[in-house]
Amino acid sequence: MTDVQEVRDPELPGRLLAVERDALIPLLRSRPDADFALPAVACPGWSVRDVLAHCSAALMRVVESRFEKGVFSPESNDRDVAERAEWSNAQVLDELERGMTEAGPVIARAGGVLDMIALGEWVHAGDVREAFGAPGAYAGAGLPDALTLLVRITREKEHLSLHADLDDVDEPLRLGAAVAAGPPARYIGDAPTLVRLYAGRPVNEGGYELAGAREGELNIFG
């Protein structure tokens, strides 16, 4: 069983953002304005544009070290989105591209406390692909780094212990607490579905097996 990179790689979050930037930004710039108004099913009440505005705002907060009380709360996130309501879609994308480029070094220097932001941004890129009906939601070139980050974050949070046998990854993963009171929960299925479960996103019933835990118990963003 593989405990993927117990030791933190400070460059990993920035690498994940850069890989996703190079795939996502061209996709977004190729879409008509109408697509930005599509509902983001994974983020109830938000459109694709709202998700992107949230992502760009969060990254610029990292770049500019703006972490006032209550930052990243639902209320704070809604304010960030509202502040960009008059922006053009192109302006939102320009800020998002800048944030995905410049946040990595800041996250690297932060010692790990901001790593989850990079994972959240990558998940939101999947939310956007899902809304577009585009391939590669919660997958793509960034998936190996995302899984590495997911393993370490769940380990540090002493989250529910889980053994994952992934259809599309050679070695099983062990997520969550290193020492558990009982046997770990078991997951059998593909890696994107595992990401969906940990991110609290909708999953296709019957496409995976989960024993020893309920779906909601895996969510690390809830």
One Martini backbone bead per residue (centre of mass of N, CA, C, O) as a GRO file, in nm:
protein
  222
    1MET     BB    1   0.098   0.034   0.019
    2THR     BB    2   0.043   0.387  -0.042
    3ASP     BB    3   0.204   0.667   0.114
    4VAL     BB    4   0.185   0.958  -0.025
    5GLN     BB    5   0.399   1.164   0.063
    6GLU     BB    6   0.449   1.252   0.371
    7VAL     BB    7   0.630   1.462   0.274
    8ARG     BB    8   0.641   1.781   0.203
    9ASP     BB    9   0.583   1.946  -0.107
   10PRO     BB   10   0.604   2.281  -0.169
   11GLU     BB   11   0.555   2.264  -0.498
   12LEU     BB   12   0.286   2.117  -0.551
   13PRO     BB   13   0.057   2.329  -0.547
   14GLY     BB   14   0.176   2.502  -0.779
   15ARG     BB   15   0.178   2.276  -0.987
   16LEU     BB   16  -0.124   2.226  -0.989
   17LEU     BB   17  -0.203   2.510  -1.081
   18ALA     BB   18  -0.038   2.518  -1.347
   19VAL     BB   19  -0.163   2.275  -1.486
   20GLU     BB   20  -0.454   2.385  -1.474
   21ARG     BB   21  -0.414   2.650  -1.617
   22ASP     BB   22  -0.318   2.527  -1.898
   23ALA     BB   23  -0.610   2.393  -1.935
   24LEU     BB   24  -0.840   2.601  -1.845
   25ILE     BB   25  -0.803   2.880  -1.976
   26PRO     BB   26  -0.843   2.799  -2.275
   27LEU     BB   27  -1.126   2.690  -2.233
   28LEU     BB   28  -1.257   2.953  -2.129
   29ARG     BB   29  -1.172   3.137  -2.380
   30SER     BB   30  -1.358   2.948  -2.581
   31ARG     BB   31  -1.611   3.049  -2.446
   32PRO     BB   32  -1.904   3.169  -2.426
   33ASP     BB   33  -2.071   3.384  -2.225
   34ALA     BB   34  -2.319   3.198  -2.169
   35ASP     BB   35  -2.156   2.974  -2.007
   36PHE     BB   36  -2.114   3.152  -1.740
   37ALA     BB   37  -2.437   3.113  -1.660
   38LEU     BB   38  -2.415   2.846  -1.575
   39PRO     BB   39  -2.480   2.608  -1.362
   40ALA     BB   40  -2.326   2.492  -1.059
   41VAL     BB   41  -2.408   2.203  -0.923
   42ALA     BB   42  -2.175   2.178  -0.699
   43CYS     BB   43  -2.273   2.500  -0.646
   44PRO     BB   44  -2.524   2.610  -0.507
   45GLY     BB   45  -2.621   2.926  -0.658
   46TRP     BB   46  -2.399   2.900  -0.875
   47SER     BB   47  -2.213   2.996  -1.126
   48VAL     BB   48  -1.947   2.976  -1.315
   49ARG     BB   49  -1.859   3.265  -1.261
   50ASP     BB   50  -1.869   3.247  -0.953
   51VAL     BB   51  -1.652   3.035  -0.924
   52LEU     BB   52  -1.427   3.199  -1.064
   53ALA     BB   53  -1.437   3.444  -0.874
   54HIS     BB   54  -1.367   3.288  -0.622
   55CYS     BB   55  -1.096   3.177  -0.717
   56SER     BB   56  -0.955   3.446  -0.778
   57ALA     BB   57  -0.990   3.573  -0.498
   58ALA     BB   58  -0.844   3.360  -0.328
   59LEU     BB   59  -0.568   3.385  -0.470
   60MET     BB   60  -0.529   3.693  -0.416
   61ARG     BB   61  -0.521   3.667  -0.114
   62VAL     BB   62  -0.263   3.510  -0.114
   63VAL     BB   63  -0.079   3.704  -0.271
   64GLU     BB   64  -0.172   3.958  -0.060
   65SER     BB   65  -0.230   3.872   0.235
   66ARG     BB   66  -0.568   3.846   0.279
   67PHE     BB   67  -0.670   3.756   0.627
   68GLU     BB   68  -0.932   3.807   0.755
   69LYS     BB   69  -1.184   3.772   0.940
   70GLY     BB   70  -1.363   3.506   0.784
   71VAL     BB   71  -1.208   3.389   0.574
   72PHE     BB   72  -1.369   3.163   0.353
   73SER     BB   73  -1.639   3.206   0.408
   74PRO     BB   74  -1.942   3.221   0.275
   75GLU     BB   75  -1.963   3.529   0.312
   76SER     BB   76  -1.690   3.605   0.191
   77ASN     BB   77  -1.733   3.472  -0.084
   78ASP     BB   78  -1.981   3.639  -0.166
   79ARG     BB   79  -1.837   3.912  -0.161
   80ASP     BB   80  -1.626   3.851  -0.375
   81VAL     BB   81  -1.829   3.804  -0.602
   82ALA     BB   82  -1.979   4.078  -0.584
   83GLU     BB   83  -1.723   4.258  -0.649
   84ARG     BB   84  -1.735   4.115  -0.962
   85ALA     BB   85  -2.012   4.180  -1.110
   86GLU     BB   86  -1.891   4.415  -1.321
   87TRP     BB   87  -1.724   4.230  -1.458
   88SER     BB   88  -1.577   4.078  -1.692
   89ASN     BB   89  -1.492   3.773  -1.793
   90ALA     BB   90  -1.202   3.852  -1.872
   91GLN     BB   91  -1.122   3.968  -1.596
   92VAL     BB   92  -1.156   3.712  -1.435
   93LEU     BB   93  -0.948   3.546  -1.600
   94ASP     BB   94  -0.705   3.724  -1.549
   95GLU     BB   95  -0.704   3.684  -1.242
   96LEU     BB   96  -0.690   3.379  -1.240
   97GLU     BB   97  -0.424   3.348  -1.391
   98ARG     BB   98  -0.256   3.505  -1.191
   99GLY     BB   99  -0.318   3.334  -0.938
  100MET     BB  100  -0.213   3.056  -1.059
  101THR     BB  101   0.083   3.179  -1.083
  102GLU     BB  102   0.141   3.338  -0.787
  103ALA     BB  103   0.053   3.141  -0.542
  104GLY     BB  104   0.258   2.910  -0.516
  105PRO     BB  105   0.501   3.044  -0.360
  106VAL     BB  106   0.329   3.123  -0.115
  107ILE     BB  107   0.239   2.838  -0.036
  108ALA     BB  108   0.522   2.719   0.001
  109ARG     BB  109   0.601   2.925   0.245
  110ALA     BB  110   0.354   2.842   0.455
  111GLY     BB  111   0.391   2.517   0.544
  112GLY     BB  112   0.061   2.413   0.461
  113VAL     BB  113  -0.193   2.604   0.535
  114LEU     BB  114  -0.257   2.651   0.198
  115ASP     BB  115  -0.287   2.381   0.033
  116MET     BB  116  -0.603   2.348   0.015
  117ILE     BB  117  -0.650   2.565  -0.196
  118ALA     BB  118  -0.536   2.415  -0.439
  119LEU     BB  119  -0.736   2.182  -0.425
  120GLY     BB  120  -0.994   2.355  -0.448
  121GLU     BB  121  -0.931   2.471  -0.728
  122TRP     BB  122  -0.923   2.200  -0.875
  123VAL     BB  123  -1.212   2.121  -0.810
  124HIS     BB  124  -1.347   2.367  -0.947
  125ALA     BB  125  -1.258   2.289  -1.228
  126GLY     BB  126  -1.443   2.043  -1.226
  127ASP     BB  127  -1.708   2.198  -1.194
  128VAL     BB  128  -1.687   2.341  -1.467
  129ARG     BB  129  -1.675   2.095  -1.649
  130GLU     BB  130  -1.943   1.983  -1.558
  131ALA     BB  131  -2.116   2.224  -1.658
  132PHE     BB  132  -2.010   2.187  -1.965
  133GLY     BB  133  -1.954   1.878  -2.037
  134ALA     BB  134  -1.660   1.823  -1.994
  135PRO     BB  135  -1.383   1.666  -1.989
  136GLY     BB  136  -1.199   1.589  -1.683
  137ALA     BB  137  -1.341   1.574  -1.423
  138TYR     BB  138  -1.136   1.517  -1.166
  139ALA     BB  139  -0.878   1.512  -1.358
  140GLY     BB  140  -0.605   1.471  -1.534
  141ALA     BB  141  -0.282   1.593  -1.496
  142GLY     BB  142  -0.339   1.669  -1.176
  143LEU     BB  143  -0.419   1.407  -1.020
  144PRO     BB  144  -0.161   1.305  -0.876
  145ASP     BB  145  -0.124   1.563  -0.702
  146ALA     BB  146  -0.404   1.560  -0.574
  147LEU     BB  147  -0.371   1.290  -0.428
  148THR     BB  148  -0.128   1.363  -0.260
  149LEU     BB  149  -0.271   1.596  -0.113
  150LEU     BB  150  -0.507   1.433   0.001
  151VAL     BB  151  -0.346   1.241   0.175
  152ARG     BB  152  -0.206   1.455   0.356
  153ILE     BB  153  -0.454   1.608   0.460
  154THR     BB  154  -0.600   1.363   0.590
  155ARG     BB  155  -0.368   1.296   0.778
  156GLU     BB  156  -0.346   1.573   0.931
  157LYS     BB  157  -0.665   1.558   1.014
  158GLU     BB  158  -0.745   1.273   1.104
  159HIS     BB  159  -0.912   1.123   0.923
  160LEU     BB  160  -1.070   0.892   0.794
  161SER     BB  161  -0.986   0.574   0.744
  162LEU     BB  162  -0.860   0.473   0.408
  163HIS     BB  163  -0.883   0.223   0.158
  164ALA     BB  164  -0.768   0.254  -0.188
  165ASP     BB  165  -0.886   0.097  -0.485
  166LEU     BB  166  -0.771   0.187  -0.797
  167ASP     BB  167  -0.828   0.155  -1.133
  168ASP     BB  168  -0.606   0.414  -1.221
  169VAL     BB  169  -0.405   0.298  -0.995
  170ASP     BB  170  -0.161   0.091  -0.901
  171GLU     BB  171  -0.166   0.186  -0.602
  172PRO     BB  172  -0.274   0.193  -0.311
  173LEU     BB  173  -0.445   0.398  -0.074
  174ARG     BB  174  -0.385   0.592   0.231
  175LEU     BB  175  -0.622   0.753   0.421
  176GLY     BB  176  -0.581   0.934   0.685
  177ALA     BB  177  -0.534   0.801   0.963
  178ALA     BB  178  -0.266   0.615   1.072
  179VAL     BB  179  -0.430   0.573   1.345
  180ALA     BB  180  -0.677   0.335   1.424
  181ALA     BB  181  -0.923   0.166   1.601
  182GLY     BB  182  -0.976   0.032   1.325
  183PRO     BB  183  -1.053  -0.055   1.040
  184PRO     BB  184  -1.057   0.054   0.739
  185ALA     BB  185  -1.198   0.182   0.501
  186ARG     BB  186  -1.344   0.100   0.174
  187TYR     BB  187  -1.231   0.151  -0.170
  188ILE     BB  188  -1.385   0.102  -0.502
  189GLY     BB  189  -1.245   0.271  -0.786
  190ASP     BB  190  -1.213   0.572  -0.909
  191ALA     BB  191  -1.049   0.869  -0.867
  192PRO     BB  192  -1.267   1.087  -0.930
  193THR     BB  193  -1.473   0.972  -0.726
  194LEU     BB  194  -1.302   1.010  -0.478
  195VAL     BB  195  -1.288   1.314  -0.502
  196ARG     BB  196  -1.587   1.368  -0.484
  197LEU     BB  197  -1.624   1.260  -0.197
  198TYR     BB  198  -1.414   1.457  -0.058
  199ALA     BB  199  -1.580   1.718  -0.194
  200GLY     BB  200  -1.899   1.673  -0.207
  201ARG     BB  201  -1.981   1.542  -0.474
  202PRO     BB  202  -2.143   1.410  -0.712
  203VAL     BB  203  -2.243   1.070  -0.775
  204ASN     BB  204  -2.244   0.760  -0.925
  205GLU     BB  205  -2.432   0.512  -0.889
  206GLY     BB  206  -2.252   0.202  -0.896
  207GLY     BB  207  -1.931   0.305  -0.951
  208TYR     BB  208  -1.883   0.198  -0.650
  209GLU     BB  209  -1.714   0.109  -0.339
  210LEU     BB  210  -1.834   0.139   0.013
  211ALA     BB  211  -1.681   0.056   0.330
  212GLY     BB  212  -1.716   0.179   0.664
  213ALA     BB  213  -1.874   0.428   0.525
  214ARG     BB  214  -2.001   0.735   0.458
  215GLU     BB  215  -1.995   0.967   0.226
  216GLY     BB  216  -2.006   1.225   0.418
  217GLU     BB  217  -1.741   1.146   0.588
  218LEU     BB  218  -1.527   1.238   0.357
  219ASN     BB  219  -1.569   1.530   0.371
  220ILE     BB  220  -1.332   1.819   0.373
  221PHE     BB  221  -1.530   2.087   0.300
  222GLY     BB  222  -1.786   2.083   0.510
   0.00000   0.00000   0.00000
